[in-house]
Amino acid sequence: MKLSGDRNQCRGCGVYFNSVGAFDRHRVGAMDARRCLDEVGMTARGMAKNAAGFWVGSLMPIGAVAERRNSDDRGVVGIEVALGCDRG
């Protein structure tokens, strides 16, 4: 997969993420014993894969996509948004 912008790949488990925020959500545990969630764990936390195959914090509802396309913020149109993180 092509990595650009905020997209990244976890060196621990090899999974691809659409943002640093989504990557951070898949890491759990105390700082000295962090581990990666598997697909079941990420899905249980509300995460999902986008159309490009990257994990995101959650998928944006279809109505919100249309609303963003019609807004003045045309440079940020997308189908996903990471929730519950500072950078997403």
C-alpha positions in Angstrom: 0.0 0.0 0.0 1.1 3.5 -0.7 1.8 5.6 2.4 1.5 9.3 2.2 0.4 12.1 4.5 -0.8 10.8 7.8 -1.1 7.2 6.7 1.2 4.7 8.4 1.9 1.1 9.1 2.4 -0.5 12.5 5.8 -2.0 12.8 4.5 -4.4 15.5 1.6 -6.1 13.7 1.9 -4.8 10.1 -1.6 -3.3 9.9 -2.1 -0.1 7.8 -3.8 3.0 9.3 -5.3 6.1 7.7 -4.1 8.4 10.5 -1.8 8.5 13.6 -5.0 8.8 15.7 -6.3 5.5 14.3 -2.9 3.9 14.9 -2.9 5.1 18.5 -6.4 3.7 19.1 -5.2 0.2 18.2 -2.4 0.3 20.8 -3.6 -0.7 24.3 -2.1 -1.4 27.8 0.2 0.2 30.2 3.1 2.2 28.6 5.6 -0.4 29.6 3.5 -3.3 28.2 1.7 -1.8 25.1 0.3 -4.3 22.6 -1.7 -4.2 19.3 -5.4 -5.0 19.1 -6.3 -7.6 16.5 -9.1 -7.0 13.9 -11.8 -8.2 16.4 -10.5 -5.8 19.1 -10.3 -2.9 16.7 -13.9 -3.5 15.4 -15.1 -3.8 19.0 -13.7 -0.3 19.6 -15.7 1.1 16.7 -12.8 1.1 14.2 -13.3 0.0 10.6 -11.4 -0.4 7.3 -12.1 2.3 4.7 -12.5 1.6 1.0 -8.7 1.9 0.4 -8.1 -0.8 3.0 -6.7 1.4 5.8 -8.1 1.2 9.3 -9.8 4.4 10.6 -11.2 5.5 13.9 -14.8 5.1 12.5 -16.6 5.5 9.2 -18.4 8.8 8.6 -22.2 8.4 8.0 -23.1 8.8 4.3 -25.2 12.0 5.0 -22.1 13.6 6.6 -20.1 12.9 3.4 -22.6 14.7 1.2 -22.7 17.6 3.7 -18.9 18.0 3.6 -18.9 17.9 -0.1 -21.3 20.8 -0.2 -19.4 22.9 2.4 -16.7 25.5 1.9 -14.2 23.0 3.2 -13.8 21.2 -0.1 -10.1 20.3 0.5 -11.0 17.9 3.4 -13.7 15.8 1.8 -13.4 12.1 2.8 -15.5 9.1 3.8 -14.0 8.6 7.2 -13.1 10.4 10.4 -11.2 9.2 13.4 -13.1 9.8 16.6 -11.8 9.9 20.1 -8.3 11.2 19.3 -6.5 14.5 19.0 -5.2 13.9 15.4 -7.4 12.1 13.1 
